[in-house]
Amino acid sequence: MSENTPPEALEHPEHGRIPARRLLQCIFALSPDGPILHHHLEEMAMREDSGTTIYAFNGGKPLAERSRCQIIPPMVTKFPVLD
């Protein structure tokens, strides 16, 4: 994730639009109260908004094999600052 990576955000039902990063098939989002949330592409709809990739829940469930997902989330400093 370079400094040139376009911003990404998750539209969360409780937290609103929060900073996010995609790694492989995982979407990580930085919640306002601290924990890094972990979801998967099959749970998300994606769209662009003013140069930001927006992920929104689509009602899908994670695949069964995702229960073994062990990707290490990005460092907090790698999440974009949203306006």
N, CA, C and O atoms as a printed pandas DataFrame, in Angstrom:
     atom_number atom_name residue_name chain_id  residue_number  x_coord  y_coord  z_coord
0              1         N          MET        A               1    0.836   -1.170    0.000
1              2        CA          MET        A               1    0.000    0.000    0.000
2              3         C          MET        A               1    0.882    1.235    0.000
3              4         O          MET        A               1    1.429    1.637    1.027
4              5         N          SER        A               2    1.002    1.807   -1.149
5              6        CA          SER        A               2    1.849    2.983   -1.262
6              7         C          SER        A               2    1.066    4.241   -0.925
7              8         O          SER        A               2   -0.147    4.205   -0.716
8              9         N          GLU        A               3    1.777    5.341   -0.878
9             10        CA          GLU        A               3    1.136    6.622   -0.613
10            11         C          GLU        A               3    0.203    7.007   -1.754
11            12         O          GLU        A               3   -0.668    7.856   -1.568
12            13         N          ASN        A               4    0.362    6.406   -2.928
13            14        CA          ASN        A               4   -0.470    6.713   -4.085
14            15         C          ASN        A               4   -1.728    5.859   -4.149
15            16         O          ASN        A               4   -2.481    5.957   -5.118
16            17         N          THR        A               5   -1.972    5.039   -3.163
17            18        CA          THR        A               5   -3.155    4.192   -3.141
18            19         C          THR        A               5   -4.392    5.068   -2.983
19            20         O          THR        A               5   -4.465    5.870   -2.052
20            21         N          PRO        A               6   -5.379    4.924   -3.894
21            22        CA          PRO        A               6   -6.603    5.731   -3.744
22            23         C          PRO        A               6   -7.288    5.432   -2.416
23            24         O          PRO        A               6   -7.187    4.317   -1.904
24            25         N          PRO        A               7   -7.980    6.415   -1.860
25            26        CA          PRO        A               7   -8.669    6.183   -0.583
26            27         C          PRO        A               7   -9.800    5.168   -0.727
27            28         O          PRO        A               7  -10.424    5.052   -1.782
28            29         N          GLU        A               8  -10.046    4.444    0.348
29            30        CA          GLU        A               8  -11.115    3.461    0.418
30            31         C          GLU        A               8  -11.887    3.698    1.709
31            32         O          GLU        A               8  -11.328    4.161    2.703
32            33         N          ALA        A               9  -13.179    3.376    1.682
33            34        CA          ALA        A               9  -14.008    3.554    2.877
34            35         C          ALA        A               9  -15.074    2.471    2.910
35            36         O          ALA        A               9  -15.487    1.949    1.875
36            37         N          LEU        A              10  -15.507    2.151    4.108
37            38        CA          LEU        A              10  -16.622    1.234    4.324
38            39         C          LEU        A              10  -17.801    2.043    4.838
39            40         O          LEU        A              10  -17.660    2.805    5.794
40            41         N          GLU        A              11  -18.955    1.884    4.215
41            42        CA          GLU        A              11  -20.177    2.495    4.730
42            43         C          GLU        A              11  -20.763    1.521    5.739
43            44         O          GLU        A              11  -21.358    0.506    5.378
44            45         N          HIS        A              12  -20.583    1.850    7.000
45            46        CA          HIS        A              12  -20.980    0.965    8.082
46            47         C          HIS        A              12  -22.316    1.435    8.650
47            48         O          HIS        A              12  -22.514    2.636    8.833
48            49         N          PRO        A              13  -23.247    0.505    8.937
49            50        CA          PRO        A              13  -24.565    0.916    9.426
50            51         C          PRO        A              13  -24.545    1.654   10.769
51            52         O          PRO        A              13  -25.443    2.452   11.036
52            53         N          GLU        A              14  -23.558    1.409   11.605
53            54        CA          GLU        A              14  -23.477    2.079   12.907
54            55         C          GLU        A              14  -22.494    3.247   12.916
55            56         O          GLU        A              14  -22.729    4.249   13.592
56            57         N          HIS        A              15  -21.400    3.126   12.174
57            58        CA          HIS        A              15  -20.308    4.103   12.253
58            59         C          HIS        A              15  -20.287    5.094   11.098
59            60         O          HIS        A              15  -19.499    6.040   11.118
60            61         N          GLY        A              16  -21.139    4.898   10.087
61            62        CA          GLY        A              16  -21.091    5.757    8.911
62            63         C          GLY        A              16  -19.922    5.371    8.020
63            64         O          GLY        A              16  -19.530    4.205    7.985
64            65         N          ARG        A              17  -19.370    6.322    7.310
65            66        CA          ARG        A              17  -18.248    6.062    6.394
66            67         C          ARG        A              17  -16.949    6.085    7.192
67            68         O          ARG        A              17  -16.576    7.105    7.772
68            69         N          ILE        A              18  -16.267    4.937    7.210
69            70        CA          ILE        A              18  -15.030    4.809    7.987
70            71         C          ILE        A              18  -13.900    4.359    7.071
71            72         O          ILE        A              18  -14.156    3.711    6.056
72            73         N          PRO        A              19  -12.645    4.691    7.409
73            74        CA          PRO        A              19  -11.500    4.326    6.583
74            75         C          PRO        A              19  -11.387    2.813    6.416
75            76         O          PRO        A              19  -11.620    2.054    7.356
76            77         N          ALA        A              20  -11.023    2.385    5.203
77            78        CA          ALA        A              20  -10.907    0.957    4.909
78            79         C          ALA        A              20   -9.707    0.702    4.007
79            80         O          ALA        A              20   -9.173    1.618    3.381
80            81         N          ARG        A              21   -9.299   -0.550    3.956
81            82        CA          ARG        A              21   -8.262   -1.030    3.056
82            83         C          ARG        A              21   -8.621   -2.438    2.621
83            84         O          ARG        A              21   -9.108   -3.240    3.418
84            85         N          ARG        A              22   -8.375   -2.734    1.347
85            86        CA          ARG        A              22   -8.576   -4.086    0.825
86            87         C          ARG        A              22   -7.221   -4.759    0.708
87            88         O          ARG        A              22   -6.278   -4.192    0.157
88            89         N          LEU        A              23   -7.133   -5.980    1.237
89            90        CA          LEU        A              23   -5.965   -6.844    1.081
90            91         C          LEU        A              23   -6.472   -8.187    0.587
91            92         O          LEU        A              23   -7.208   -8.877    1.292
92            93         N          LEU        A              24   -6.080   -8.556   -0.619
93            94        CA          LEU        A              24   -6.545   -9.776   -1.267
94            95         C          LEU        A              24   -8.077   -9.769   -1.311
95            96         O          LEU        A              24   -8.658   -8.892   -1.950
96            97         N          GLN        A              25   -8.734  -10.703   -0.663
97            98        CA          GLN        A              25  -10.201  -10.776   -0.666
98            99         C          GLN        A              25  -10.807  -10.231    0.623
99           100         O          GLN        A              25  -12.000  -10.409    0.870
100          101         N          CYS        A              26   -9.995   -9.569    1.446
101          102        CA          CYS        A              26  -10.444   -9.056    2.732
102          103         C          CYS        A              26  -10.591   -7.541    2.690
103          104         O          CYS        A              26   -9.808   -6.842    2.047
104          105         N          ILE        A              27  -11.602   -7.055    3.383
105          106        CA          ILE        A              27  -11.802   -5.626    3.581
106          107         C          ILE        A              27  -11.631   -5.360    5.073
107          108         O          ILE        A              27  -12.359   -5.907    5.901
108          109         N          PHE        A              28  -10.665   -4.516    5.401
109          110        CA          PHE        A              28  -10.433   -4.112    6.780
110          111         C          PHE        A              28  -10.903   -2.674    6.933
111          112         O          PHE        A              28  -10.667   -1.848    6.051
112          113         N          ALA        A              29  -11.559   -2.369    8.035
113          114        CA          ALA        A              29  -12.026   -1.009    8.282
114          115         C          ALA        A              29  -11.692   -0.618    9.712
115          116         O          ALA        A              29  -11.740   -1.438   10.629
116          117         N          LEU        A              30  -11.355    0.650    9.881
117          118        CA          LEU        A              30  -10.949    1.164   11.181
118          119         C          LEU        A              30  -12.158    1.798   11.858
119          120         O          LEU        A              30  -12.602    2.878   11.467
120          121         N          SER        A              31  -12.687    1.122   12.873
121          122        CA          SER        A              31  -13.877    1.641   13.552
122          123         C          SER        A              31  -13.489    2.785   14.483
123          124         O          SER        A              31  -12.354    2.839   14.957
124          125         N          PRO        A              32  -14.423    3.700   14.749
125          126        CA          PRO        A              32  -14.122    4.853   15.611
126          127         C          PRO        A              32  -13.700    4.475   17.028
127          128         O          PRO        A              32  -12.964    5.221   17.673
128          129         N          ASP        A              33  -14.163    3.312   17.522
129          130        CA          ASP        A              33  -13.814    2.927   18.885
130          131         C          ASP        A              33  -12.584    2.036   18.960
131          132         O          ASP        A              33  -12.277    1.499   20.024
132          133         N          GLY        A              34  -11.872    1.869   17.846
133          134        CA          GLY        A              34  -10.580    1.222   17.894
134          135         C          GLY        A              34  -10.375   -0.082   17.167
135          136         O          GLY        A              34   -9.382   -0.204   16.451
136          137         N          PRO        A              35  -11.255   -1.082   17.301
137          138        CA          PRO        A              35  -10.922   -2.351   16.659
138          139         C          PRO        A              35  -10.953   -2.252   15.132
139          140         O          PRO        A              35  -11.701   -1.464   14.554
140          141         N          ILE        A              36  -10.132   -3.063   14.511
141          142        CA          ILE        A              36  -10.137   -3.150   13.057
142          143         C          ILE        A              36  -11.156   -4.217   12.676
143          144         O          ILE        A              36  -11.050   -5.372   13.088
144          145         N          LEU        A              37  -12.144   -3.812   11.881
145          146        CA          LEU        A              37  -13.191   -4.726   11.428
146          147         C          LEU        A              37  -12.687   -5.517   10.229
147          148         O          LEU        A              37  -11.901   -4.998    9.436
148          149         N          HIS        A              38  -13.123   -6.754   10.084
149          150        CA          HIS        A              38  -12.648   -7.653    9.035
150          151         C          HIS        A              38  -13.844   -8.286    8.341
151          152         O          HIS        A              38  -14.630   -9.004    8.960
152          153         N          HIS        A              39  -13.971   -8.007    7.035
153          154        CA          HIS        A              39  -15.047   -8.570    6.216
154          155         C          HIS        A              39  -14.445   -9.078    4.913
155          156         O          HIS        A              39  -13.237   -8.973    4.703
156          157         N          HIS        A              40  -15.284   -9.630    4.036
157          158        CA          HIS        A              40  -14.792  -10.211    2.785
158          159         C          HIS        A              40  -15.569   -9.681    1.587
159          160         O          HIS        A              40  -16.695   -9.204    1.721
160          161         N          LEU        A              41  -14.946   -9.773    0.408
161          162        CA          LEU        A              41  -15.531   -9.197   -0.798
162          163         C          LEU        A              41  -16.938   -9.681   -1.087
163          164         O          LEU        A              41  -17.764   -8.909   -1.574
164          165         N          GLU        A              42  -17.231  -10.943   -0.798
165          166        CA          GLU        A              42  -18.569  -11.458   -1.111
166          167         C          GLU        A              42  -19.654  -10.804   -0.246
167          168         O          GLU        A              42  -20.842  -10.933   -0.541
168          169         N          GLU        A              43  -19.252  -10.109    0.810
169          170        CA          GLU        A              43  -20.203   -9.402    1.675
170          171         C          GLU        A              43  -20.426   -7.949    1.225
171          172         O          GLU        A              43  -21.249   -7.237    1.800
172          173         N          MET        A              44  -19.692   -7.519    0.201
173          174        CA          MET        A              44  -19.645   -6.112   -0.155
174          175         C          MET        A              44  -20.120   -5.812   -1.576
175          176         O          MET        A              44  -19.944   -6.611   -2.496
176          177         N          ALA        A              45  -20.721   -4.650   -1.720
177          178        CA          ALA        A              45  -20.926   -4.014   -3.018
178          179         C          ALA        A              45  -19.873   -2.918   -3.092
179          180         O          ALA        A              45  -19.557   -2.297   -2.077
180          181         N          MET        A              46  -19.327   -2.672   -4.278
181          182        CA          MET        A              46  -18.293   -1.651   -4.428
182          183         C          MET        A              46  -18.765   -0.599   -5.416
183          184         O          MET        A              46  -19.453   -0.899   -6.391
184          185         N          ARG        A              47  -18.375    0.660   -5.138
185          186        CA          ARG        A              47  -18.638    1.739   -6.083
186          187         C          ARG        A              47  -17.574    2.821   -5.885
187          188         O          ARG        A              47  -16.843    2.810   -4.894
188          189         N          GLU        A              48  -17.498    3.736   -6.817
189          190        CA          GLU        A              48  -16.579    4.874   -6.721
190          191         C          GLU        A              48  -17.377    6.125   -6.375
191          192         O          GLU        A              48  -18.493    6.314   -6.858
192          193         N          ASP        A              49  -16.799    6.969   -5.540
193          194        CA          ASP        A              49  -17.412    8.238   -5.186
194          195         C          ASP        A              49  -16.307    9.272   -5.027
195          196         O          ASP        A              49  -15.571    9.251   -4.041
196          197         N          SER        A              50  -16.190   10.173   -5.990
197          198        CA          SER        A              50  -15.185   11.244   -5.948
198          199         C          SER        A              50  -13.772   10.710   -5.743
199          200         O          SER        A              50  -13.004   11.276   -4.966
200          201         N          GLY        A              51  -13.425    9.635   -6.428
201          202        CA          GLY        A              51  -12.082    9.067   -6.333
202          203         C          GLY        A              51  -11.866    8.126   -5.168
203          204         O          GLY        A              51  -10.763    7.603   -5.005
204          205         N          THR        A              52  -12.873    7.893   -4.357
205          206        CA          THR        A              52  -12.782    6.975   -3.217
206          207         C          THR        A              52  -13.542    5.699   -3.538
207          208         O          THR        A              52  -14.682    5.755   -4.001
208          209         N          THR        A              53  -12.925    4.558   -3.298
209          210        CA          THR        A              53  -13.627    3.284   -3.431
210          211         C          THR        A              53  -14.460    3.082   -2.182
211          212         O          THR        A              53  -13.941    3.104   -1.066
212          213         N          ILE        A              54  -15.753    2.887   -2.376
213          214        CA          ILE        A              54  -16.682    2.718   -1.266
214          215         C          ILE        A              54  -17.153    1.268   -1.229
215          216         O          ILE        A              54  -17.601    0.731   -2.242
216          217         N          TYR        A              55  -17.054    0.645   -0.079
217          218        CA          TYR        A              55  -17.573   -0.700    0.151
218          219         C          TYR        A              55  -18.830   -0.564    1.005
219          220         O          TYR        A              55  -18.851    0.192    1.977
220          221         N          ALA        A              56  -19.865   -1.293    0.639
221          222        CA          ALA        A              56  -21.108   -1.286    1.405
222          223         C          ALA        A              56  -21.599   -2.721    1.526
223          224         O          ALA        A              56  -21.449   -3.516    0.598
224          225         N          PHE        A              57  -22.174   -3.044    2.647
225          226        CA          PHE        A              57  -22.680   -4.403    2.857
226          227         C          PHE        A              57  -23.798   -4.701    1.861
227          228         O          PHE        A              57  -24.692   -3.883    1.646
228          229         N          ASN        A              58  -23.729   -5.891    1.258
229          230        CA          ASN        A              58  -24.732   -6.285    0.268
230          231         C          ASN        A              58  -25.685   -7.358    0.790
231          232         O          ASN        A              58  -26.538   -7.837    0.043
232          233         N          GLY        A              59  -25.554   -7.739    2.052
233          234        CA          GLY        A              59  -26.404   -8.778    2.632
234          235         C          GLY        A              59  -25.864  -10.183    2.440
235          236         O          GLY        A              59  -26.437  -11.145    2.950
236          237         N          GLY        A              60  -24.757  -10.308    1.703
237          238        CA          GLY        A              60  -24.138  -11.619    1.485
238          239         C          GLY        A              60  -23.433  -12.115    2.738
239          240         O          GLY        A              60  -23.069  -11.335    3.618
240          241         N          LYS        A              61  -23.252  -13.400    2.797
241          242        CA          LYS        A              61  -22.543  -14.044    3.914
242          243         C          LYS        A              61  -21.132  -14.405    3.464
243          244         O          LYS        A              61  -20.913  -14.675    2.283
244          245         N          PRO        A              62  -20.173  -14.414    4.388
245          246        CA          PRO        A              62  -18.834  -14.864    4.016
246          247         C          PRO        A              62  -18.852  -16.343    3.636
247          248         O          PRO        A              62  -19.642  -17.123    4.168
248          249         N          LEU        A              63  -17.986  -16.709    2.725
249          250        CA          LEU        A              63  -17.855  -18.116    2.348
250          251         C          LEU        A              63  -17.417  -18.937    3.561
251          252         O          LEU        A              63  -16.732  -18.425    4.447
252          253         N          ALA        A              64  -17.808  -20.199    3.597
253          254        CA          ALA        A              64  -17.497  -21.062    4.747
254          255         C          ALA        A              64  -15.992  -21.126    5.022
255          256         O          ALA        A              64  -15.573  -21.138    6.179
256          257         N          GLU        A              65  -15.192  -21.167    3.974
257          258        CA          GLU        A              65  -13.740  -21.272    4.173
258          259         C          GLU        A              65  -13.130  -20.000    4.768
259          260         O          GLU        A              65  -11.974  -20.017    5.192
260          261         N          ARG        A              66  -13.875  -18.914    4.806
261          262        CA          ARG        A              66  -13.365  -17.671    5.393
262          263         C          ARG        A              66  -13.174  -17.782    6.903
263          264         O          ARG        A              66  -12.465  -16.968    7.494
264          265         N          SER        A              67  -13.786  -18.763    7.527
265          266        CA          SER        A              67  -13.629  -18.918    8.977
266          267         C          SER        A              67  -12.166  -19.184    9.343
267          268         O          SER        A              67  -11.769  -19.005   10.495
268          269         N          ARG        A              68  -11.377  -19.606    8.372
269          270        CA          ARG        A              68   -9.961  -19.879    8.616
270          271         C          ARG        A              68   -9.066  -18.736    8.156
271          272         O          ARG        A              68   -7.842  -18.861    8.175
272          273         N          CYS        A              69   -9.661  -17.639    7.748
273          274        CA          CYS        A              69   -8.906  -16.497    7.230
274          275         C          CYS        A              69   -7.988  -15.948    8.328
275          276         O          CYS        A              69   -8.432  -15.653    9.438
276          277         N          GLN        A              70   -6.713  -15.820    7.998
277          278        CA          GLN        A              70   -5.754  -15.341    8.985
278          279         C          GLN        A              70   -4.858  -14.243    8.428
279          280         O          GLN        A              70   -3.699  -14.119    8.825
280          281         N          ILE        A              71   -5.389  -13.454    7.515
281          282        CA          ILE        A              71   -4.607  -12.342    6.992
282          283         C          ILE        A              71   -4.422  -11.324    8.105
283          284         O          ILE        A              71   -5.367  -10.992    8.821
284          285         N          ILE        A              72   -3.217  -10.840    8.241
285          286        CA          ILE        A              72   -2.920   -9.838    9.267
286          287         C          ILE        A              72   -3.374   -8.480    8.741
287          288         O          ILE        A              72   -2.989   -8.092    7.638
288          289         N          PRO        A              73   -4.183   -7.752    9.507
289          290        CA          PRO        A              73   -4.671   -6.454    9.034
290          291         C          PRO        A              73   -3.531   -5.454    8.869
291          292         O          PRO        A              73   -2.472   -5.600    9.479
292          293         N          PRO        A              74   -3.757   -4.429    8.032
293          294        CA          PRO        A              74   -2.722   -3.409    7.831
294          295         C          PRO        A              74   -2.503   -2.583    9.091
295          296         O          PRO        A              74   -3.348   -2.548    9.986
296          297         N          MET        A              75   -1.349   -1.917    9.140
297          298        CA          MET        A              75   -1.081   -1.018   10.258
298          299         C          MET        A              75   -2.081    0.133   10.205
299          300         O          MET        A              75   -2.497    0.550    9.123
300          301         N          VAL        A              76   -2.455    0.631   11.338
301          302        CA          VAL        A              76   -3.448    1.713   11.406
302          303         C          VAL        A              76   -3.028    2.906   10.555
303          304         O          VAL        A              76   -3.882    3.566    9.962
304          305         N          THR        A              77   -1.737    3.194   10.483
305          306        CA          THR        A              77   -1.281    4.340    9.691
306          307         C          THR        A              77   -1.522    4.186    8.198
307          308         O          THR        A              77   -1.412    5.166    7.461
308          309         N          LYS        A              78   -1.845    2.994    7.732
309          310        CA          LYS        A              78   -2.101    2.750    6.319
310          311         C          LYS        A              78   -3.546    3.051    5.918
311          312         O          LYS        A              78   -3.873    3.027    4.731
312          313         N          PHE        A              79   -4.410    3.333    6.889
313          314        CA          PHE        A              79   -5.787    3.675    6.568
314          315         C          PHE        A              79   -5.858    5.134    6.142
315          316         O          PHE        A              79   -5.153    5.976    6.698
316          317         N          PRO        A              80   -6.708    5.444    5.153
317          318        CA          PRO        A              80   -6.791    6.831    4.685
318          319         C          PRO        A              80   -7.461    7.731    5.713
319          320         O          PRO        A              80   -8.245    7.276    6.546
320          321         N          VAL        A              81   -7.142    8.993    5.639
321          322        CA          VAL        A              81   -7.832    9.992    6.451
322          323         C          VAL        A              81   -8.997   10.472    5.587
323          324         O          VAL        A              81   -8.793   10.988    4.488
324          325         N          LEU        A              82  -10.211   10.301    6.089
325          326        CA          LEU        A              82  -11.398   10.712    5.347
326          327         C          LEU        A              82  -11.825   12.100    5.780
327          328         O          LEU        A              82  -11.739   12.452    6.956
328          329         N          ASP        A              83  -12.275   12.867    4.836
329          330        CA          ASP        A              83  -12.758   14.227    5.152
330          331         C          ASP        A              83  -14.115   14.194    5.784
331          332         O          ASP        A              83  -14.668   15.243    6.113
